[in-house]
Amino acid sequence: MSDTQSSDDVLPADATETERLDKEYVFGTWSFQSEVSPTEVTGGSGVRFTTADGGEYIDFSGQLMCSNLGHSADTVADAMAEQAHEGAYFAPGFTTEPRAKLGEKLAEVTPGNLSKTFFSTSGTEAVEAAIKIARMYTGKQKIISRYRSYHGATAGSISVTGDPRRLMAEPGVPGSIKAPDPYAYGSTLEPMESLEYIEEMLMLEGDTVAAVIVEPVVGSNGILVPPKEYLPRLKEIAHDHGALLICDEVMSGFGRTGEWFGCDVFDVTPDIMSMAKGLSGAYAPLGATIVTDEIAAHFENEMFCHGHTYAGHPVACAAGLAAVTSYQEQDLISHANRVGEYLGERLEELAEKHPSVGETRGVGLFRGIELTKDPDERVPFGHRSDKISMGSTVVDEVSSAAWDEGVYVGNMINTLIIAPPLPITEDDIDEAVAALDVALEVSDAAMDK
C-alpha cells in the first residue's frame, strides 16, 4: 500500500468497524496486504455461517478444511468452558484428565500400533514434531517430501512443503528434498512411476534419509488421491532403505475421507502420524503427533528432546476429547462415507454439464474440481506461481460467484476445494451444487474458444 493509500481505499463503502480495524491492525495471511479485504463473521450453526451484513452461507470448504463438526458442536464448547473453569493451564510437566484420556482415545482410533502422542497447538507444529522424532529415532537428517504438498508454515514444515509458498522461506532447513507426486491429470509421470522415482532417490541418497513424509490424500494442492497400491508400496520402499513413513493427516484426518484417517483408505499404518484441524473440529488450536510402539520405546532411555509451553494444553485437549467422542457417538465417520458418495456423484454431474471442469476427484467429503481452459490439452486456468502473485484468477472468480449464490468454497491454484462439515446432508449438498452450477458458468465463458 502506498503512503497516500488508506486502508479504506480497498474496503467496501459499507465495511464494518471490525473490518476496518482488522484491515489496519492485523496481517492477512499468505497475501499482499494491499489486496486484503476481511469479511466479518458473526456466527454459525450446523454447516452454515453468517456475516455482519446478514448473509448466510453454506460452508462447503469447512473453512480451511478443518470445521469437521460444523459450527454448533455444543458438547465441544461446553467441555472447553468446563475445563477453563477447572484449570485453564498447567505446565506440560503436569497432566490433566483431558490430556491423558485424549492420548488413550487417539491410540484407540488410529490404525495399527500407533500408541503414544505428543500434543502441540497446530498442524505445522505437529509436522515439526514428526520431523524431529524421525531424526532423533533414526539418527539421520534428510526428509523426502513431494512437490504438490503443504505441511505447514514454520521453519521445518515449510521446508518440506512443496508448493510455492516455501520459496520465500528458502533456503530453509537443510536436508529437505522433493519428489514427484501421484498426479495423473497434467503430469508427465503416471502415479506409480512417481514411486520408482522416490525409490531411486532413496538409493542415490544412501543411508541418509530419516523419513518420507506424504499427505495420504493431498489437500490444498489439488485433492490428489493415489492408486490403492501406492501408499502400501511407498511404506515398503521407505523401510527397505531404512527410512520411516510419516503420514500428514492434518487435513485428511477425522472422517474427512469417509474413514478415520486418509491412510485407512489404503490400509496402511505409518510409523508417525501428524494431525490437527479435525482433531478438535477447529474449536481450539490443537495438533498431535503419534508414533508406533517401537518408536515410543526408543525414548524410554533416550531423551525426547522436544516440547512447547502449551504442549497438552488442558482446554485444547478437552476440546479434542469431546470432538473425537462426538465423531464416535454421532457415527459421523460412516455418515461422511455415505454422503461423500452422494457428493461425488453430484460433482460428476457438474463435470458432464460444464466443459471447464477438467476433472473431479476425491474420496468421502474431501473432493476437488479441477478447472481447465481446454479439456483436450488439460490447460489450467491457475498456475503454481499464482500462489505468490498479485491479482485474481478465473478460479478466484468462480469462488466469488459461488459466494454470491450463498456458498463458501475455497480454491487453491487451479482446484475448487470441497470439504464441508461432516454432518452435511444430501439436501445441503444439492443446494451447494446448484450454486456451483451457476458459478461454473464463469469458467465456461473464460475457456479458450
Residue pairs with C-beta under 8 A, 6 or more apart in sequence:
1 7
1 10
1 33
1 34
5 34
7 20
7 23
7 24
8 15
8 20
10 23
10 34
10 35
10 36
10 37
11 19
11 20
11 23
11 37
12 37
14 53
15 23
15 37
16 40
16 52
16 53
18 40
18 52
19 37
19 38
19 39
19 40
19 52
22 38
22 40
23 36
23 37
23 38
26 38
27 33
28 36
28 38
30 165
30 387
32 390
35 390
39 51
39 52
40 51
40 52
41 49
41 50
41 51
41 52
42 50
42 51
42 52
43 49
43 50
43 71
44 50
44 59
44 70
44 71
44 72
45 70
45 71
45 72
46 70
46 71
46 72
46 421
46 423
47 58
47 59
47 70
47 71
47 420
47 421
47 423
47 424
47 428
48 56
48 57
48 58
48 59
48 71
49 56
49 57
49 59
49 71
49 408
50 56
50 57
51 57
55 406
56 406
57 403
57 406
57 407
57 408
58 406
58 407
58 408
58 420
58 428
58 431
58 432
58 435
59 67
59 70
59 71
59 408
59 420
59 421
60 402
60 407
60 408
60 409
60 418
60 419
60 420
60 432
61 408
61 409
61 410
61 417
61 418
61 419
61 420
62 68
62 282
62 419
62 420
62 421
63 282
64 277
64 282
64 410
65 219
65 220
65 251
65 256
65 277
65 366
65 410
65 417
65 419
66 251
66 276
66 277
66 278
66 281
66 282
67 281
67 282
67 421
68 254
68 255
68 256
68 277
68 278
68 281
68 282
68 323
68 327
68 332
68 421
68 422
69 76
69 278
69 281
69 282
69 283
69 323
69 326
69 327
69 332
69 421
69 422
69 423
70 281
70 421
70 422
70 423
70 424
71 421
73 281
73 283
73 322
73 323
73 326
75 322
75 325
75 326
76 280
76 281
76 283
76 319
76 322
76 323
76 326
77 283
78 322
79 98
79 318
79 319
79 321
79 322
80 283
80 284
80 315
80 318
80 319
80 322
82 318
83 96
83 98
83 314
83 315
83 317
83 318
84 315
86 314
87 96
87 314
88 314
88 315
89 310
89 313
89 314
89 315
90 96
90 314
91 309
92 307
92 308
92 309
92 311
92 312
95 312
96 312
96 314
96 317
98 314
98 317
98 318
98 320
98 321
99 119
99 312
99 314
99 317
101 321
102 117
102 119
102 317
102 320
102 321
102 324
103 116
103 117
103 119
105 321
105 324
105 325
106 114
106 117
106 288
106 290
106 324
107 114
107 115
107 116
107 117
107 290
109 260
109 324
109 328
110 260
110 261
110 273
110 290
111 260
111 261
111 263
111 264
111 268
111 269
112 269
112 292
113 269
113 292
113 293
113 294
114 269
114 270
114 273
114 290
114 291
114 292
115 290
115 291
115 292
115 293
115 296
116 290
116 291
116 293
116 295
116 296
117 288
117 289
117 290
117 291
118 129
118 133
118 288
118 289
118 290
118 304
118 306
118 311
119 286
119 287
119 288
119 311
119 312
119 313
119 316
119 317
120 126
120 128
120 129
120 286
120 287
120 288
120 289
120 308
120 310
120 311
121 285
121 286
121 287
121 308
121 310
121 313
121 316
122 152
122 276
122 285
122 286
122 287
123 151
123 152
123 157
123 248
123 250
123 251
123 274
123 275
123 276
123 277
123 287
124 151
124 152
124 153
124 154
124 157
124 158
124 287
125 152
125 154
125 287
125 308
126 250
126 274
126 275
126 276
126 287
126 288
126 289
127 151
127 152
127 156
127 157
127 160
127 213
127 248
127 250
127 274
127 289
128 152
128 154
128 155
128 156
128 157
129 274
129 287
129 289
129 306
130 211
130 213
130 246
130 248
130 272
130 273
130 274
130 289
131 143
131 156
131 157
131 160
131 210
131 211
131 213
131 246
132 156
132 305
132 306
133 272
133 289
133 291
133 295
133 306
134 143
134 210
134 211
134 244
134 246
134 271
134 272
135 141
135 210
136 299
136 302
136 304
136 305
136 306
137 210
137 244
137 295
137 298
138 210
138 211
138 242
138 243
138 244
140 207
140 208
140 209
140 210
140 242
140 243
141 174
141 175
141 208
141 210
142 175
142 176
142 177
142 205
142 208
142 209
142 210
143 160
143 175
143 176
143 177
143 209
143 210
143 211
143 212
143 213
144 177
144 178
144 179
144 198
144 201
144 202
144 205
144 209
144 211
144 212
144 213
144 243
145 151
145 160
145 161
145 162
145 176
145 177
145 178
145 179
145 212
145 213
145 214
146 162
146 178
146 179
146 180
146 181
146 214
146 218
147 162
147 163
147 178
147 179
147 180
147 181
148 162
148 163
148 181
148 183
148 218
148 221
148 222
148 224
149 160
149 161
149 162
149 163
149 181
149 213
149 214
149 215
149 218
149 221
149 248
150 161
150 162
150 163
150 165
150 215
150 219
150 220
150 221
151 157
151 158
151 160
151 161
151 213
151 215
151 248
151 250
152 158
152 161
152 250
153 165
155 169
155 172
155 173
156 173
158 165
158 166
158 169
158 172
159 166
159 169
159 170
159 172
159 173
159 176
160 176
160 213
162 178
162 181
162 221
163 220
163 221
163 384
163 387
163 413
164 384
164 385
164 387
164 388
165 387
165 388
166 172
167 388
168 388
177 201
177 205
179 194
179 197
179 198
179 201
179 212
180 187
180 189
180 194
180 197
180 198
181 187
181 194
181 218
181 221
181 224
182 191
182 192
182 194
182 195
182 224
182 226
182 227
182 230
183 189
183 191
183 194
183 218
183 222
183 224
184 190
184 191
185 358
185 359
185 361
185 370
185 378
186 378
186 380
189 197
191 226
191 227
191 230
192 227
192 229
192 230
192 233
195 230
195 233
195 234
195 237
198 212
198 234
198 237
199 237
199 241
202 209
202 212
202 237
202 238
202 240
202 241
202 243
203 241
207 241
207 242
209 241
209 242
209 243
210 243
210 244
211 238
211 243
211 244
211 245
211 246
211 271
211 272
212 234
212 237
212 238
212 243
212 244
212 245
212 246
213 246
213 247
213 248
214 231
214 234
214 245
214 246
214 247
214 248
215 247
215 248
215 249
215 250
215 251
215 252
215 262
216 226
216 231
216 247
216 249
216 252
216 257
216 261
216 262
216 263
216 265
216 266
216 268
217 223
217 224
217 225
217 226
217 252
217 257
217 262
217 265
217 362
217 363
217 366
218 224
219 250
219 251
219 252
219 366
219 417
220 251
220 412
220 417
221 412
221 413
222 368
222 370
222 412
222 413
222 414
222 415
223 361
223 362
223 366
223 367
223 368
223 415
223 417
224 361
225 361
225 362
225 363
226 266
228 266
230 266
231 263
231 266
231 268
232 266
232 267
232 268
234 245
235 245
235 268
235 270
238 244
238 245
239 245
244 270
244 271
244 272
244 295
245 268
245 270
245 271
245 272
246 270
246 271
246 272
246 273
246 274
247 261
247 262
247 263
247 268
247 270
247 272
247 273
247 274
248 274
249 261
249 262
249 263
249 273
249 274
249 275
250 274
250 275
250 276
250 277
250 287
251 277
251 366
251 419
252 261
252 262
252 366
253 260
253 261
253 262
253 275
253 277
253 278
253 279
254 260
254 261
254 275
254 277
254 278
254 279
254 281
254 323
254 324
254 327
255 278
255 327
255 332
255 333
255 336
255 364
255 365
255 422
256 262
256 278
256 336
256 364
256 365
256 366
256 419
256 422
257 264
257 265
257 336
257 340
257 363
257 364
257 365
257 366
258 265
258 333
258 336
258 337
258 340
258 341
258 363
258 364
258 365
259 265
259 333
259 337
259 364
260 333
261 273
261 275
262 366
263 269
263 270
263 273
265 363
269 292
271 291
271 292
271 295
272 289
272 290
272 291
272 292
272 295
273 289
273 290
273 291
274 287
274 288
274 289
275 287
275 288
275 289
275 290
276 286
276 287
276 288
278 323
279 286
279 287
279 288
279 320
279 323
279 324
280 286
280 316
280 319
280 320
280 323
281 319
281 323
281 326
283 319
283 323
284 313
284 315
284 316
284 318
284 319
284 320
285 316
286 313
286 316
286 317
286 319
286 320
288 320
310 316
326 332
327 333
327 422
330 423
332 422
332 423
333 422
335 422
335 423
336 364
336 365
336 422
337 364
339 365
339 424
339 425
339 426
339 429
340 363
340 364
340 365
340 366
340 367
342 426
342 429
343 365
343 367
343 418
343 420
343 429
344 360
344 362
344 367
346 429
346 430
346 433
347 360
347 362
347 367
347 369
347 418
347 433
348 360
349 433
350 357
350 360
350 369
350 433
350 436
350 437
350 440
351 357
351 359
351 360
351 369
353 437
353 440
354 437
354 440
354 441
354 443
354 444
355 375
355 444
355 447
356 371
356 372
356 373
356 381
356 440
356 443
356 444
356 446
356 447
357 369
357 370
357 371
357 372
357 440
357 443
358 370
358 371
358 372
358 375
358 378
358 380
359 369
359 370
360 367
360 368
360 369
360 370
361 367
361 368
361 370
362 368
362 418
365 418
365 419
365 420
365 422
365 424
366 418
366 419
367 418
367 419
368 415
368 416
368 417
368 418
369 415
369 416
369 418
369 436
370 380
370 414
370 415
371 380
371 381
371 382
371 394
371 395
371 398
371 414
371 415
371 416
371 443
372 378
372 379
372 380
372 381
372 447
373 379
373 380
373 381
373 446
373 447
373 448
374 447
374 448
379 448
380 413
380 414
381 393
381 394
381 395
381 414
381 443
381 446
382 393
382 394
382 395
382 411
382 413
382 414
382 415
383 413
383 414
384 413
386 393
386 413
387 412
387 413
392 400
394 442
394 443
394 446
395 411
395 413
395 414
395 415
395 416
395 443
396 411
397 442
397 443
397 446
398 411
398 416
398 439
398 440
398 442
398 443
399 409
399 410
399 411
399 416
399 439
401 438
401 439
401 441
401 442
402 408
402 409
402 435
402 436
402 438
402 439
403 409
404 439
405 434
405 435
405 438
405 439
406 431
406 435
407 431
407 432
407 435
407 436
407 439
409 416
409 417
409 418
409 432
409 436
409 439
410 416
410 417
411 417
416 436
420 428
420 429
420 432
